[in-house]
Amino acid sequence: MAFSLPPLPFDRAALEPVLSAESFDYHHGKHHKAYVDKVNGWIEEKGLEGKSLVEVIRLAKDRDDKGLANQAGQIWNHDFFWQGLAPEGSTRPSDKLAKLIEASFGSQDGLVEKMAEAAVGHFGSGWAWLVLAGDALKVTSLHDGETPLALDTVKPLLTLDVWEHAYYIDYRNERPRFAKTVLGKVVNWDFVSQNIEQDSIAKADQLVDA
C-alpha cells in the first residue's frame, strides 16, 4: 500500500524556456518523488493505512508530528503547484477571477508583483500562496512543507515553490527572476479560476493505493 507520484499535467518540455525539461527531471522526478517515498516508508509504522493524503496531513498536525507534516505536506503542495502551471498564453482568468484580481490588486500585473514580492521576501524555504479569504484575494507565504490546510478561513488558489530546488537549475540563485517569470508567463489561470468555485484542497488529495 502506498501513495503515488502524480504525473505532471503537461509534457516535461511544455513550459520551456521558462522552466526546462531538465528542471522537471529533478524537481518532479527526484525531489517530489523523495517526499512520496519517505511518507510511504511510514505508512505502517505511523498507522496511515486507508487514509487520504489530506487526512495524513491533518493527522500529523493533531499529533504534532512535524516530520510527517512536512513530508506529506510537500507531496500535496507540489501536486497543487504542478496543476497551477500551463504553457505560456494557453489560459486566462475567468471573468469572476479577473474582477477579484482587479478589486484586490488593481490588475493582473499587480497580482504578479505582489505574489513575487511574497516569494522573494520569504526567508528560507517555503511557498508563496494566492488564497481566497471571504470575498477577497490575498497573498501570503508558508514555511517549509506547511500547507494552507491548516488555515481554515482561506481557500488555496495558486502557489509558487520557493525552495531552492525549484529554480536553481534554470535560474541559479536568481529567485526574483524566477518568481516574476513563472508568475508572469506560465500560470494556469483556468486552474486558479476553477478553484474559486470548487474544492481546491481536494485537487491535490489522493488515497493510499492498495
N, C-alpha and C positions, 0 to 999 in steps of 0.2 A: 504494500500500500504506500502510495507516495503522491506528493504534489508534482506537477509537471512544469516544464519551462514553456510558457505560451509562445507560439511562433510570432515573429514580427508581423504586423498587419500590412506590410509593404515589402517589396524587394529590397535587399540589402543596399543596392546602389541607387534606389529611387530618390534619395534626398541629396545626392551629390550635386554640386560641390559643397553644400552647406555641412553635411555630415557624410563621411565616406563609408564605403562598404567595410573597409578595414576597421573603422571605429566600432561598427556593429559587431564585427567578429569578436572583438574584445569585450565591449560593453554588454552586449546581449549574450554572446556565446560563452563568455568566461565569467564576468562579474555577476550578472543576473543569475546564471546557472549555479554559481557558487552559493548564493543565498538559498536557492531551491534545494540544493544538495545538503546544505547544513541543516535546514529545517527537517528534511526527510530523515536525517540521521537521528532526530529527536522524537519522531512520531511515537514510537513505542515507549521510550524512556519517560516522556512527559505526558503520556496518555492523550495523544491528539487524534487517535483513530476516529474516523467518522465525522470529524469537524471540518467546517469550511475554513478557508484562509482568513476570512473576516472574523470568524469565531475564534480562531487561534490568536489573532492579534488582540482581540478584546480579552481573551483568557489570560494572555501574557500580562496585560495591564493589571487585571484583577490580582494576579499572583505576584505582581511586581518583579516579573522575570524579564529584566532588561535585555538579556541576550536573545531570548526568543522574540521579544517585541521588535527589536531592531532587525533581526534576520527575516522574520515573517513580514514585517513592515516594508522591508526593501523589495520583497517579491511583489507585494501589492503596488507599491509606489512605481516600480519600474514598468509593470504591465500597464498601469494608468498612463505613464509617461509616453510609452510607445504609441498608444492609441491617440494621443494628442498631437501626433506628428503626421504630416502628409506632404506630398510633393508640392513645390512652390507653385502658387496660383491655382491649385486644384479645388480650393474651398473658399468660402467667405462666410462671415457671420450672418445668422438669420436676422430678420427684421427686429425681433424681440431682443436678441443679444446686442445688436447694433445700438438700439435705444438705451439699453442698460450701460453699454460702454460709454456712450455719449454723456449720460447722466453722471457717471462716476468719474470718468477720466477726460472728458471733452472730445476725445477722438480715439480711433484705434491706435494711432501713433502714441497718444498719451498713455494708453494702457501698456503698450510695449515698453515705453520709457519707464513707467512706474514699476513694472514687473522686473525689468532688467536691473533697476536700482536695488530692488529687494534681493535679487540674485547676487549682484556684485557686492552689496553691503553685508551679506550673510557671512559671518566669520566662521571659517572651518567648513566641514562637510554638511550637506543638507539639501533642502528643496525649497524653491520659491513656488508659491501657490496663488492661483486666482480662485476665489471662492465666492459663493453667493450667500450673503448674510441678510436674511429677511428679503427685502426687495432691492438690495443694492449689491454691487460688486465690490469686493475688497481684495487687496493683495497682502499676503503675509509670507512668512518663511518658517520652516521647521527644521530641527537639527537631526543629524544622523539618519536613523531609519524611522523617525516619527512620522505618523500619518495623520490626516485630518479626521480619521475615525473617532479620535478622542475629543474632537471639537463638535459637540452635539448641536451647536447653534449655526453651523455653516455647512454648505454643500460644496464639495470639491468640483471644480470645473476644468482646470488645466494646471499642469505642473511643469517645472523645469528642474532637471537634475543639476545640482551644482557641486557634486562630488568631483574631484579632480579627474577621476577615470572617465567622466562624461565628455571631457573636452580636450584632454592632453594630446591625444593622437593628432587631431585636426587643428587645434588652436594653441598647443603648448600651454603656457601659463596665462594666456590672454582670456581670462574669464569674462571681462566686459565685452569683448568682441564676439565671443561665443554666445553670450546671452542675447545681445542685440540682433545677431544674425539669425539665430534659431527662432526667436520670438517674432522677428520681423518678416521671415520668409517661409518657414515650414510648419506653422501651426495648423492643425486640423480643426478649422473653425466649425465644421459640421459636428464633430465630436463635442466641442465646447457648447454649441447651440443645443444639442440633444440633451446634454447633462442638466440644463436648466429645468427641463420637463421630466426627466427620467431619474431613476435611482442610480446615481452616478457611482456610489460605493460598490454596487453590485457589478459594475462594468469590469472590475479587476478581481472579482472574487472567483474562487474555484474550490471544488471538493477534492478530498484525497481520493485518488483513483484506487479501485480495488485491484 
